[in-house]
Amino acid sequence: MLVLSDIHLGTYGCRAKELVQYLKSVKPSMLILNGDIIDIWQFSKNYFPKSHIEVLKQLLKIAMSGVPIYYVTGNHDDALRRFSGFSLGNFHLVDKILLELDGKKAWFFHGDVFDASIQYSKWLAKLGGYGYSILILTNVLLNFILSKLGRDKMSFSRKIKNNVKKAVSYVNDFELSAAEIAIDRAYDYVVCGHIHNPQIRTIRNQKGTVTYLNSGDWIEHLSALEYRDGEWKIFTFEKEAVGTEKQPEKMPQYAPSPKELVKRVLDTSETVRYPAFFSPTNKK
């Protein structure tokens, strides 16, 4: 099984070419896209290059090969939440997944339900998203210059997250919040995206233990989660590794409120069974 999140197609920071190369090298038995795949917040018809289209083509090829794909909605693609529950062949659009995974319970959701700035000050969250994009673009330019000078590359965003106390505290609080709810519900795994911080860690409290996982992103870390033979691992990409336009249909006006979205994510009425078969996640 393969878990990807925070690809942000349609933005300048998206590393689509590397992702296409990775998708061509894997053969998962199930693919979970855990939110922020297409960045609708910053989407512009003036910028959606060929490499981004190629990502969508590769995802379509995976679905057509018989692999179930679950697209879990995130905050940057929250416009899709009005279509939650839609299925077409092997493609399913959902707000969360409860998965029976080799006898264990796994809970997948993007994670933005824990972010107060998104739920109650969406304009502020969007402003932060634009600021992040500018930071990434500046970082790309700097790294280009550093590579020409024979210097090591650096990440502004990673330095901020690792050195600013509030950022470190936010990440830790996010992970603990997800873990505590998962423990209360007797889940074995809780799998998120959203904070662009790839992670596998065991979290304990007085009520129990859970494995918290985060698939990271394809902006800075170029990371994914792979599950094989009962074990999880974080994959980090390295170059050496691996007609007539129709008028759009009118979109439904209804979108879930923050309260309803939290209710959807916490709903335990549907559990998906992980396929009994497994194809290796990497051809190498």
N, C-alpha and C positions, 0 to 999 in steps of 0.2 A: 504494500500500500504506500501511496505517496501523498504527502500533504504540502501544499503550497499556499502562500498568502502574501498579501501586500506587494503585488506585482506592479500596480499603478500604471497600467497601459494608458497611453494618451498623455504621459508627462515626459519631460526631458530627462528626468532622472532614471527612468525605467531601463533596465539592462536586458532588453528583449533579445538581442542577438545571442547572448550567453544562455538565456533561458531556452531558446529554440534548440541550441546545441544540446543542452541537458535533456530536454524532452525527447529528442531523437535517440538518446542513449539509454532510455529507461523503458521498462515494460511492466507497469504496475497492474495489479489485479483490481485495484480501486483507486480513484483519484479524488481527493477532497481539496477544493479550492476555498480556503478559509477566509474569504473577505478581501475587499479592496483590490480586486483583480483589474477591473476597469475603473479608472479614476474619473467618475462622473462629475465630481466637484470641479475639477480643473480641465474637463474635456473641452477641446477646441477642434472644430472641423479643419482648422489650418494646420493641426499637428497630430497626425496618426500615421507614422511612417510605415514602410513596407515590412520592416522587422516586427512591428507590433501586430500587423495583420497576420504575419507568419506564425506568431504565437497562437492566435485564434485558430488558424488552420491546423496546427499540430494538436490542439485540444480537440478539435473536431475529428481528426484522424483517430485519436485515442478512443473517443466515444463510439465511432463507427466500427472500431475493432472489437467491440463488445464489452469494453470496460465501463462500469458505472461511474459517472462523474456527479459529485454533489457540490453545487456552488452555494456556499454559505455566504449570505449577504453581510457586508461590512458597512462602515460609516461613509466611506468614499463612493460606494456603489449602493447607497441606501435607497435610491429611487427604485431599485429592483424589488424592494420589500413589499411593494403593493402587489407583486406577482408571486409571492411566496406560496409554495405548494404546487407550482407549475412543474409538470414533467413532460418530457418529449423523448421517447426511446430510453436511452441510457443516461440522459441528462435530467437532473433534478435541481430545482431552485428551492432552497430552504433557509431558515433562520438559525437552525442548529441541527446537530445530528446526535442521537444516542446510538452508539454502535456496540454490538456484542462482539468483542474482539478476542477470539480464542479463549472463551470462558470468562473474560473480564469485561467490565463496563467502561466504555470510553465516551466522554462528553466533548463534542466539538462545537465551538462557537467563536465568533471573531473577537469579541472582548470589549467593544465600544460601549456596551451597556454599563460598564463601570466608570465611564468617563463623563463626569458631570459637565465639562465644558461643551461636550457634543450634545448631550441630552437637553441642556437648558440654555446654552449660549452658542447655538450652531454657527452664527456669524463669526464668533471669536475663534471657533475651531477651524473654520474655513480660512480665516486670516492667518492662523498658525500654519495651515497647510501650504498656503502660498509662500510664507516665509521660509518654510522647510525646503520648498522647491528652489527658491533663490539661493539658499545655503548650499544645496546639492550642486547647482549649476556653477557657483563660485568655486566649490571644491573640485569639480571636474576640471575647470580651467587651471587651478593651482596645481593639480596633480599632473596635468599635461606639461606644465612648465618644469615641475620637479623631475619628471621622467626624462625630459630633454637635458636636464642638468646632471642626470645620473643619481638623483637623490631618491630616497624612499617616499612612497606616497603616504598621505595622511588623511584622516577623516575628521572634519570639523564636528559633525553630528555625534560621532562616537566619543570624542573628547569632551563634548558638552555633557553627554549622558553619564560619562564616567567620573566627571569632576565636579559637576554642579549638584549639590546636596539634594535639592528639591527634585531633580530629575532621577537621581538614584532612589530616593524615597518613593517617588511615583511608581517606578518599575517594581519595587519590592512590594508596595501596597497592592498593586494590580495583581501580582502573582499570588499573594496571600489571600486576596478576596476571592479569586477564582478557586483556589485550593480549598478554602474553608467551606464554600458552598458544595463543592464536589465531595468532600469528606462527609458533610451532613447527609448527602444523598447516596452515600455508599458507592461512589464511583471509584474505579481504580486509576483512571487517567482523566485529566482535563487538558484539552488541547486548544490553544488560542493563537491569535496573530496580533495585529493592531499596534503593538508597541515596538515592532522592528527589533526585537531582541531574542535571537535564537537561544533556546534554553531547554535543558532536560534536568529536572531536579526533583528530589523527594521532599515533600513538605509534610510535617507532622504537627498535630495539636493534641489536645487531651481526648478528642473524640476518635482519632484514627490517623491514617496515612494515605496520601495520594501522590501519584507521579504527575507533576506539572510539566507540560511541554509547550514550546512556542516555536513556530516554523520560521520566524524571522522575517526576511523581506528579500526582494530582488531590486533594491535600490543601492544599498551599501553592502550587506552581508552576502547576497546571492546564495541564500540558504534554503533548505527544504528539510522536511522530516520524512524518513523512510522507515517502514515497519516490515520486518522480515524475520521469520522463524521465532516469533514471540519477543523480539527485541526491537527497540527504537534506536535510531541514530540520527544525528544531525549531519546532513550533507552540505558542504560548502564548495561552491563551484571554483574551479581553477581552469585556466585556459588549456593547460596541458592535460587536464582530466577529460576531461570529456567533450450590361445592356441598358435597359430603360429603368430609370429609377422610379420605384413605387412611392406613392405618398404614404408617409407613416400613419399608422392607425392612431386614433385618439387614445391617449393613455388614461387609465383609471385615475380619478382624482384622489381616491382614498389612499392614505398612507398610515401605518400604525403609529400611535402615540408612544412616547418613551415608556409609559407604564405598561401598555399592551405589549411592546417589544420585549420588555423584561419578562412578562408572563409567558410569551412564546418560547423564549430561550430556556426558561426553567421548566417548561412543560415536559412531562415524562411519559406521555401517552404513546409515543411511537419509538420503537427501537429497531434499528437496521441491523441485519446480520451480515457480518463480514464474510466474503466468499471463502468457501472451504479450500479452493485451489489458490495457488500463488505462483506468479511468474516473477523471476528475479528482477529486482529494481534497477540493475545495471548490467549491461551486456558485456562489460569489460571483464 
